[in-house]
Amino acid sequence: MGSSARPGHMRFGSPVLSADDRRMAPMASLSVARVLFALTMIGLGILGLIYDDFAMVWQRIPIEHLPGRELIAYACATVELMTGIGLLFRSTARFAAALLAVYLLLWLLLKLREVVVMPRMEATWLGFGEIAVIFAGGWILHASLADDGRRKALGFITGKTGVRCARVLFALALPMIGLSHFFYSEQTVAFVPAWLPFRLAWVYLTGAASIAASIAMLLGIVPRLAATLEAAMLSIITLLVWGPGVIATPTDRTQWTALIISFAIAGGAWLVASSYRIAPRFAVGAYVTNASIG
């Protein structure tokens, strides 16, 4: 304890909440995580334009007969497509990240309504958690790419504080996803590939892994490793669960939507993990290396 922390390290506090006070991981460069996230937004935009609709249960509109539904769906698809493309170019990435963060926040608020109306149904928390992970990734991008003037004007939304808040949201969202594996184990096991042995055990293991990653990040126990392993697990699940369906039925809208949304969730996780990339992979508790932000 005391004040014997080494230069460039933090002695107290969780990396999720208080790491990176001097610098944070640079997002100005075109990282693999940013490309993956951008491609998922482009994919959602293309699907929306093709089918004149939202992304099914992941973008459920609470009004059943919404006036101008197709027009709104087109507008949402256009935002997804254009922001996804914008993230791929340095000259447009900052504006695209800001617009996308606002757009994703609106979808998160719609999911929050379902949680408020049906708080005892875990499925509503699952839906909120999935969109929260995507939004956390978008928030990381916006917080990291915002210029100095915007960081001062928007306070905790951008800069190092914004990144830390996005990490907290991500960590809090993971148990919502993990617990669904226990609440809906019978439904979830149906998605596990038939060639895998002990299919129910994999359901419980992956659910527990998400909860463990959340605890690790919140308590500052190897947070970078926890976020990275969670992102890797979500990516593998996406490929194993939805990849074969797309290959078997390449014209099935449901399979494509599920694949792209699942990759978007994984992409959000990779963006959170990449925000730790300056920190030591096995940093634990007391000493946390500061990261940088471009």
C-alpha positions as MATLAB code, in Angstrom:
seq = 'MGSSARPGHMRFGSPVLSADDRRMAPMASLSVARVLFALTMIGLGILGLIYDDFAMVWQRIPIEHLPGRELIAYACATVELMTGIGLLFRSTARFAAALLAVYLLLWLLLKLREVVVMPRMEATWLGFGEIAVIFAGGWILHASLADDGRRKALGFITGKTGVRCARVLFALALPMIGLSHFFYSEQTVAFVPAWLPFRLAWVYLTGAASIAASIAMLLGIVPRLAATLEAAMLSIITLLVWGPGVIATPTDRTQWTALIISFAIAGGAWLVASSYRIAPRFAVGAYVTNASIG';
ca = [
       0.000    0.000    0.000;
       1.289    3.535    0.575;
       2.563    5.715   -2.260;
       5.399    3.602   -3.606;
       3.916    3.131   -7.090;
       6.461    3.077   -9.867;
       6.477    5.931  -12.426;
       3.885    5.382  -15.133;
       1.905    2.957  -12.970;
      -1.179    3.230  -10.757;
      -1.062    1.875   -7.215;
      -4.772    1.836   -6.420;
      -7.999    1.099   -8.225;
      -9.415   -1.137  -10.893;
      -8.035   -0.729  -14.432;
     -11.633   -0.511  -15.643;
     -12.300    2.530  -13.482;
      -9.013    4.323  -13.004;
      -6.365    3.063  -15.422;
      -4.916    5.140  -18.173;
      -5.093    8.533  -16.415;
      -2.266    9.883  -18.533;
      -2.673    8.085  -21.859;
      -5.035    5.632  -23.540;
      -4.723    3.199  -26.417;
      -4.532    4.968  -29.773;
      -7.496    4.469  -32.098;
      -6.427    6.950  -34.748;
      -4.724    4.179  -36.683;
      -6.872    1.684  -38.569;
      -6.847   -1.314  -36.219;
      -8.171   -4.772  -37.022;
     -10.890   -4.272  -34.375;
     -12.028   -1.054  -36.032;
     -12.111   -2.688  -39.463;
     -14.175   -5.613  -38.129;
     -16.599   -3.230  -36.433;
     -16.880   -1.115  -39.583;
     -17.551   -4.164  -41.752;
     -20.353   -5.332  -39.454;
     -22.013   -1.924  -39.719;
     -21.677   -2.049  -43.496;
     -23.179   -5.547  -43.488;
     -26.145   -4.452  -41.381;
     -26.676   -1.488  -43.684;
     -26.689   -3.676  -46.779;
     -29.142   -6.127  -45.206;
     -31.409   -3.270  -44.182;
     -31.452   -1.860  -47.701;
     -32.094   -5.258  -49.259;
     -34.957   -6.259  -46.954;
     -36.421   -2.800  -46.203;
     -36.376   -3.669  -42.524;
     -34.502   -3.532  -39.237;
     -32.223   -6.247  -37.879;
     -35.073   -8.420  -36.621;
     -35.136   -9.050  -32.829;
     -31.923   -7.102  -32.306;
     -33.553   -3.908  -33.586;
     -37.131   -4.400  -32.488;
     -39.336   -1.322  -32.791;
     -41.852   -1.121  -29.899;
     -44.572    0.301  -32.176;
     -46.057   -2.610  -34.150;
     -47.532   -0.518  -36.966;
     -45.028    2.319  -37.129;
     -45.972    5.001  -39.695;
     -43.275    5.250  -42.331;
     -41.617    2.080  -41.046;
     -39.877    1.274  -44.337;
     -38.570    4.833  -44.659;
     -37.168    4.738  -41.127;
     -35.640    1.318  -41.805;
     -33.970    2.725  -44.924;
     -32.657    5.687  -42.931;
     -31.217    3.387  -40.247;
     -29.631    1.144  -42.867;
     -28.113    4.185  -44.559;
     -26.633    5.388  -41.260;
     -25.126    1.943  -40.636;
     -23.716    1.708  -44.152;
     -22.279    5.230  -44.283;
     -20.808    5.215  -40.765;
     -19.271    1.811  -41.420;
     -17.611    3.113  -44.560;
     -16.641    6.320  -42.771;
     -14.782    4.413  -40.055;
     -12.438    2.986  -42.688;
     -11.040    6.374  -43.712;
      -8.995    8.708  -41.565;
     -10.660   11.863  -42.913;
     -14.175   10.696  -41.990;
     -13.566    8.369  -39.036;
     -14.082   11.014  -36.340;
     -17.485   12.147  -37.619;
     -18.557    8.576  -38.407;
     -17.650    7.410  -34.892;
     -19.622   10.259  -33.299;
     -22.709    9.621  -35.437;
     -22.519    5.876  -34.908;
     -22.213    6.282  -31.120;
     -25.408    8.360  -31.038;
     -27.185    5.888  -33.319;
     -26.199    2.884  -31.198;
     -27.214    4.720  -28.030;
     -30.731    5.147  -29.427;
     -31.020    1.384  -30.006;
     -29.687    0.752  -26.507;
     -32.372    3.020  -25.042;
     -35.039    1.073  -26.934;
     -33.699   -2.127  -25.359;
     -33.707   -0.421  -21.959;
     -37.443    0.107  -22.343;
     -37.935   -3.655  -22.614;
     -35.899   -4.204  -19.444;
     -38.012   -1.643  -17.566;
     -41.282   -3.174  -18.781;
     -40.224   -6.821  -18.181;
     -37.368   -6.762  -15.641;
     -37.930  -10.365  -14.513;
     -37.417  -11.812  -17.978;
     -33.739  -12.595  -18.527;
     -34.206  -12.474  -22.292;
     -34.781   -8.710  -22.087;
     -31.527   -8.334  -20.170;
     -29.788  -10.493  -22.781;
     -31.020   -8.224  -25.572;
     -29.909   -5.152  -23.659;
     -26.520   -6.694  -22.882;
     -25.820   -7.585  -26.514;
     -26.570   -4.069  -27.757;
     -24.660   -2.619  -24.779;
     -21.518   -4.484  -25.874;
     -21.885   -3.112  -29.400;
     -22.491    0.385  -28.045;
     -19.473    0.089  -25.731;
     -17.304   -0.546  -28.793;
     -18.811    2.431  -30.592;
     -18.304    4.562  -27.495;
     -14.637    3.543  -27.315;
     -14.183    4.681  -30.911;
     -15.924    8.013  -30.379;
     -14.119    8.722  -27.104;
     -10.769    7.903  -28.676;
     -11.200    9.769  -31.951;
     -12.819   12.972  -30.630;
     -10.624   16.061  -30.965;
      -9.402   17.993  -27.935;
     -12.112   20.645  -28.224;
     -14.886   18.065  -28.260;
     -13.309   16.189  -25.351;
     -13.429   19.332  -23.207;
     -16.981   20.174  -24.285;
     -18.449   16.697  -23.774;
     -16.666   15.868  -20.513;
     -16.998   12.239  -19.439;
     -18.395   11.133  -22.814;
     -15.047   11.436  -24.612;
     -11.343   11.105  -23.894;
      -9.888    8.882  -21.208;
     -12.980    9.157  -19.007;
     -15.212    8.100  -21.886;
     -13.071    5.052  -22.564;
     -13.178    4.035  -18.906;
     -16.973    4.466  -18.796;
     -17.327    2.343  -21.932;
     -15.239   -0.372  -20.303;
     -17.507   -0.327  -17.245;
     -20.600   -0.626  -19.435;
     -19.007   -3.532  -21.297;
     -18.094   -5.307  -18.066;
     -21.582   -4.833  -16.631;
     -23.188   -6.122  -19.842;
     -21.301   -9.425  -19.895;
     -23.240  -11.110  -17.036;
     -26.489  -10.330  -18.875;
     -25.181  -12.426  -21.757;
     -23.539  -15.075  -19.585;
     -26.567  -15.690  -17.379;
     -28.729  -16.409  -20.427;
     -26.698  -19.591  -20.916;
     -27.992  -20.805  -17.539;
     -31.551  -19.476  -17.779;
     -32.028  -20.794  -21.314;
     -29.633  -23.728  -21.380;
     -32.029  -25.984  -23.312;
     -32.489  -23.400  -26.055;
     -28.806  -22.475  -26.111;
     -27.538  -26.043  -26.389;
     -29.398  -26.343  -29.698;
     -26.960  -23.812  -31.165;
     -23.871  -25.818  -30.148;
     -22.480  -27.778  -33.132;
     -23.550  -31.418  -33.028;
     -19.979  -32.640  -33.495;
     -18.854  -31.104  -30.199;
     -18.948  -33.481  -27.199;
     -20.515  -32.407  -23.893;
     -22.638  -29.749  -25.571;
     -24.441  -28.650  -22.393;
     -21.113  -28.290  -20.616;
     -19.976  -25.860  -23.334;
     -23.127  -23.810  -22.770;
     -22.385  -23.489  -19.068;
     -18.663  -22.954  -19.609;
     -19.075  -20.090  -22.062;
     -21.734  -18.464  -19.891;
     -19.490  -18.704  -16.844;
     -16.572  -17.338  -18.874;
     -18.490  -14.140  -19.693;
     -19.357  -13.655  -16.025;
     -15.747  -14.321  -15.016;
     -14.484  -11.799  -17.590;
     -16.837   -9.196  -16.136;
     -15.607   -9.799  -12.594;
     -11.973   -9.733  -13.710;
     -12.402   -6.395  -15.473;
     -14.319   -4.764  -12.636;
     -11.837   -5.938   -9.995;
      -8.761   -5.181  -12.073;
      -7.585   -8.784  -12.332;
      -5.798   -9.093  -15.688;
      -8.436   -6.885  -17.354;
      -6.689   -6.780  -20.722;
      -6.453  -10.564  -20.855;
     -10.063  -10.926  -19.687;
     -11.383   -8.571  -22.380;
      -9.240  -10.223  -25.054;
     -10.350  -13.746  -24.149;
     -13.993  -12.628  -24.101;
     -13.622  -11.087  -27.559;
     -11.919  -14.222  -28.872;
     -14.624  -16.461  -27.385;
     -17.404  -14.373  -28.932;
     -15.664  -14.543  -32.312;
     -15.279  -18.320  -32.140;
     -18.915  -18.735  -31.089;
     -19.978  -16.583  -34.035;
     -18.052  -18.708  -36.504;
     -19.152  -22.053  -35.041;
     -22.810  -21.199  -34.493;
     -23.750  -18.941  -37.410;
     -21.060  -19.647  -40.003;
     -22.345  -23.114  -40.984;
     -25.902  -21.780  -41.296;
     -24.854  -19.091  -43.743;
     -22.926  -21.651  -45.789;
     -25.831  -24.129  -45.797;
     -28.529  -21.530  -46.580;
     -26.797  -18.516  -48.138;
     -30.109  -16.842  -49.025;
     -31.544  -17.040  -45.505;
     -31.923  -13.546  -44.099;
     -32.091  -14.771  -40.496;
     -28.734  -16.536  -40.747;
     -27.012  -13.510  -42.257;
     -28.520  -11.101  -39.746;
     -27.556  -13.298  -36.807;
     -24.022  -13.739  -38.184;
     -23.439  -10.016  -38.673;
     -24.997   -9.014  -35.330;
     -22.907  -11.661  -33.580;
     -19.779  -10.319  -35.280;
     -20.819   -6.798  -34.242;
     -20.961   -7.956  -30.617;
     -17.547   -9.572  -31.008;
     -16.280   -6.406  -32.718;
     -17.448   -4.295  -29.798;
     -15.573   -6.629  -27.462;
     -12.408   -6.385  -29.580;
     -12.569   -2.583  -29.475;
     -12.800   -2.667  -25.690;
      -9.909   -5.137  -25.525;
      -7.822   -2.954  -27.867;
      -8.265    0.010  -25.515;
      -6.038   -1.899  -23.067;
      -3.327   -2.727  -25.581;
      -0.624   -0.500  -24.029;
      -1.202   -2.115  -20.629;
       0.697   -5.322  -19.760;
      -1.352   -8.337  -20.787;
      -1.080   -9.828  -17.306;
      -1.350   -6.586  -15.291;
      -3.028   -7.372  -11.968;
      -4.622   -5.145   -9.354;
      -2.082   -2.788   -7.853;
       0.084   -1.769  -10.800;
      -1.532   -0.693  -14.026;
       0.458    0.695  -16.925;
      -1.088    3.763  -18.493;
      -2.100    3.509  -22.125;
      -2.296    6.246  -24.716;
      -4.871    7.858  -26.882;
      -4.187    9.444  -30.191;
];
